[in-house]
Amino acid sequence: MRFAVRRTWRNQLGNQRIDPLRIYEPRTVADVQAIVRLARERGVPVRAVGSGHSWSDVALTEGFLLEPTGMARVPAPEPDFLAPEWTRRRLVRAEAGARIKELNAYLDANGMGLSNMGGYDHQTIAGVTATSTHGSGIAFGPLNDALRSLDVVVGDGSVQRIEPAGGPTDRAAYEAHHGGERTLVQDDDVFDAVCVGIGCMGVICSALVEVRERFFLREVRELHPWAKVRADLLDGAVLDAHEHYELAFSPYDDGYAHPFLVTTRDTIDDPRHRLWHARTRNLLVEAAALFPLTPHVINLLLDLRPSLAPKLLLASLRALVKKRYDNVSFKVFNIGAANILPAYSCEIGVPIDGRHIEAVETIFRVARERRELGRVYQSSPIALRFVKASPAHLSMMNGRDTMMIELIGLNGNDGGIELLKAYEEALYALGGRPHWGHLNTLSGSHGFVASMYPRHADWLAVRARLDPDGVFDSPFTKRAGLSSDRFVP
Ligand SMILES: Cc1cc2nc3c(=O)[nH]c(=O)nc-3n(C[C@H](O)[C@H](O)[C@H](O)COP(=O)(O)OP(=O)(O)OC[C@H]3O[C@@H](n4cnc5c(N)ncnc54)[C@H](O)[C@@H]3O)c2cc1C
């Protein structure tokens, strides 16, 4: 099998890079098995990457790096062997390297749609499940909660189909087809560990996703002051009143008492015959985000006059207000051109139990202090999304309904990374858990990660079974205390 050597791998933003020993592009499950077996034999670590949309070091490896492009078919060629009670559900098996974008195109063409997704669609299916990527809407868990079955090449190079108890695969049909060559595991504990595996449980080759019929959404965006949003969040009814509810805000109160852009999304009938302006986002804002010089102009302005930041944030939130945007679901979920601005982000989840209100006010405080002490400013609106509790052991949403706080900074903004670290530190005191794929300063020392996740030990126990030799260890697993040496009692 061919591979590249002496090639640098970079993530999409370019803030993470590494020179692995080899870069492979496997095309089949058998290719992946051969790579993992060779790595184990030679004592070299392996890591599959997605499309490199993690800002953290979670995808880096010094050993064999597997790129996803050769295994990106929708539907996947693997047969499902569905048990009879599952045949009436809407299920699609996709290869792990397919991006949400390709999955959506297939679903749309076949009258289906994802129930929910994040604000972007360039990440791969394996990538989003590995880090528990999420959207917003308190009735919806993260994307990994829509998965029903995963085909994984584990640490000894064998293939396991991993599902919850009572999962979709008919055991007799599966075993008759594969003989003893592959194993079907139907076990809640294993499934809940593997679906948010952070690249450590093996190489995911394909995933069976449960979807729904094609549907349409209306998005409404209004500007409100913190006082109103605070009262709504305290009351809580607003989270159930809309299918999808999310917020973007400025931490400053210059000229407006903390402006919050409130976005709601609800199902509507097919809007095909409505006027074009109801079926588009604000075109000027989209064009400005697409214009390559926009971030440089903003950074230049902020360098010359940092104190302009609060005004710029208020103006950008005002520009996003819109009475309605109606379209097919996946286009409305995608927040549009803002995704391609060169920016990085740190995202922390806090429980929706009163600490979510404290968290917002903590951000106001940190922003105020950093401005007073060092003239450091927030360069982009901060987003709040609301996600249902997930059973996945290491999902940031594990066991609690969660408000995810996305702290975004424009690339190149002076003091921006340090500002995110200051927010992160302050939010840990409120039970914060960082998104695995976003910038974070997590450390495995002092039982820090273990203290955040009640199922941490169960996750490590499953990892010890699937990867006893630490084939999927990496610089990140060492930093976060998730490496194989942790298995030793
Ligand atoms: C513009 C942008 C928008 C974003 N929007 C959101 C959002 O709305 N919501 C949200 O929650 N996050 C969001 N993120 C974060 C992003 O969704 C996650 O970091 C996601 O994990 C990236 O997926 P990827 O395919 O790029 O995977 P990578 O970043 O390449 O890898 C992520 C992890 O997945 C593992 N992995 C990849 N493939 C496999 C495989 N085949 N088998 C086993 N493990 C594998 C890697 O080892 C790594 O640990 C966004 C990021 C960007 C840059």
The ligand as an SDF file (V2000), in Angstrom:
LIG
                    3D

 53 58  0  0  0  0  0  0  0  0999 V2000
  -15.4390   26.2460   10.8610 C   0  0  0  0  0  0  0  0  0  0  0  0
  -15.7090   25.2730   11.9800 C   0  0  0  0  0  0  0  0  0  0  0  0
  -17.0140   25.1250   12.4420 C   0  0  0  0  0  0  0  0  0  0  0  0
  -17.2840   24.2470   13.5020 C   0  0  0  0  0  0  0  0  0  0  0  0
  -18.5710   24.1390   13.9510 N   0  0  0  0  0  0  0  0  0  0  0  0
  -18.8470   23.3510   15.0110 C   0  0  0  0  0  0  0  0  0  0  0  0
  -20.1780   23.2370   15.5240 C   0  0  0  0  0  0  0  0  0  0  0  0
  -21.1160   23.8440   15.0200 O   0  0  0  0  0  0  0  0  0  0  0  0
  -20.3740   22.4380   16.6070 N   0  0  0  0  0  0  0  0  0  0  0  0
  -19.3560   21.7640   17.2150 C   0  0  0  0  0  0  0  0  0  0  0  0
  -19.6050   21.0470   18.1990 O   0  0  0  0  0  0  0  0  0  0  0  0
  -18.0830   21.8190   16.7280 N   0  0  0  0  0  0  0  0  0  0  0  0
  -17.8250   22.5930   15.6550 C   0  0  0  0  0  0  0  0  0  0  0  0
  -16.5410   22.6430   15.1590 N   0  0  0  0  0  0  0  0  0  0  0  0
  -15.5310   21.7120   15.6880 C   0  0  0  0  0  0  0  0  0  0  0  0
  -15.4990   20.4410   14.8140 C   0  0  0  0  0  0  0  0  0  0  0  0
  -16.7970   19.9890   14.5170 O   0  0  0  0  0  0  0  0  0  0  0  0
  -14.7960   19.2710   15.5420 C   0  0  0  0  0  0  0  0  0  0  0  0
  -13.5240   19.6400   15.9610 O   0  0  0  0  0  0  0  0  0  0  0  0
  -14.7420   18.0010   14.6740 C   0  0  0  0  0  0  0  0  0  0  0  0
  -14.1960   16.9670   15.4380 O   0  0  0  0  0  0  0  0  0  0  0  0
  -13.9140   18.1740   13.4040 C   0  0  0  0  0  0  0  0  0  0  0  0
  -14.1290   17.0690   12.5510 O   0  0  0  0  0  0  0  0  0  0  0  0
  -13.0380   16.6560   11.4600 P   0  0  0  0  0  0  0  0  0  0  0  0
  -13.6990   15.7430   10.5000 O   0  0  0  0  0  0  0  0  0  0  0  0
  -12.3960   17.8510   10.9150 O   0  0  0  0  0  0  0  0  0  0  0  0
  -12.0430   15.8010   12.3530 O   0  0  0  0  0  0  0  0  0  0  0  0
  -10.5230   16.1150   12.7890 P   0  0  0  0  0  0  0  0  0  0  0  0
  -10.4710   17.4580   13.3830 O   0  0  0  0  0  0  0  0  0  0  0  0
   -9.6220   15.8150   11.6770 O   0  0  0  0  0  0  0  0  0  0  0  0
  -10.3480   14.9950   13.9420 O   0  0  0  0  0  0  0  0  0  0  0  0
  -11.0990   15.1100   15.1330 C   0  0  0  0  0  0  0  0  0  0  0  0
  -10.9630   13.8180   15.9480 C   0  0  0  0  0  0  0  0  0  0  0  0
  -11.6250   12.7640   15.2570 O   0  0  0  0  0  0  0  0  0  0  0  0
  -10.7640   11.6320   15.1870 C   0  0  0  0  0  0  0  0  0  0  0  0
  -11.0950   10.8820   13.9750 N   0  0  0  0  0  0  0  0  0  0  0  0
  -11.2510   11.3600   12.7300 C   0  0  0  0  0  0  0  0  0  0  0  0
  -11.5070   10.3540   11.8720 N   0  0  0  0  0  0  0  0  0  0  0  0
  -11.5240    9.2130   12.5980 C   0  0  0  0  0  0  0  0  0  0  0  0
  -11.7500    7.8440   12.2750 C   0  0  0  0  0  0  0  0  0  0  0  0
  -12.0040    7.4380   11.0340 N   0  0  0  0  0  0  0  0  0  0  0  0
  -11.6970    6.9530   13.2850 N   0  0  0  0  0  0  0  0  0  0  0  0
  -11.4480    7.3300   14.5660 C   0  0  0  0  0  0  0  0  0  0  0  0
  -11.2240    8.6100   14.9110 N   0  0  0  0  0  0  0  0  0  0  0  0
  -11.2610    9.5410   13.9400 C   0  0  0  0  0  0  0  0  0  0  0  0
   -9.3590   12.2290   15.1410 C   0  0  0  0  0  0  0  0  0  0  0  0
   -8.3760   11.3020   15.5380 O   0  0  0  0  0  0  0  0  0  0  0  0
   -9.5180   13.3630   16.1430 C   0  0  0  0  0  0  0  0  0  0  0  0
   -9.3510   12.8610   17.4480 O   0  0  0  0  0  0  0  0  0  0  0  0
  -16.2280   23.5000   14.0950 C   0  0  0  0  0  0  0  0  0  0  0  0
  -14.9190   23.6420   13.6110 C   0  0  0  0  0  0  0  0  0  0  0  0
  -14.6610   24.5250   12.5600 C   0  0  0  0  0  0  0  0  0  0  0  0
  -13.2440   24.6860   12.0570 C   0  0  0  0  0  0  0  0  0  0  0  0
  1  2  1  0
  2  3  1  0
  2 52  2  0
  3  4  2  0
  4  5  1  0
  4 50  1  0
  5  6  2  0
  6  7  1  0
  6 13  1  0
  7  8  2  0
  7  9  1  0
  9 10  1  0
 10 11  2  0
 10 12  1  0
 12 13  2  0
 13 14  1  0
 14 15  1  0
 14 50  1  0
 15 16  1  0
 16 17  1  0
 16 18  1  0
 18 19  1  0
 18 20  1  0
 20 21  1  0
 20 22  1  0
 22 23  1  0
 23 24  1  0
 24 25  2  0
 24 26  1  0
 24 27  1  0
 27 28  1  0
 28 29  2  0
 28 30  1  0
 28 31  1  0
 31 32  1  0
 32 33  1  0
 33 34  1  0
 33 48  1  0
 34 35  1  0
 35 36  1  0
 35 46  1  0
 36 37  1  0
 36 45  1  0
 37 38  2  0
 38 39  1  0
 39 40  1  0
 39 45  2  0
 40 41  1  0
 40 42  2  0
 42 43  1  0
 43 44  2  0
 44 45  1  0
 46 47  1  0
 46 48  1  0
 48 49  1  0
 50 51  2  0
 51 52  1  0
 52 53  1  0
M  END
$$$$
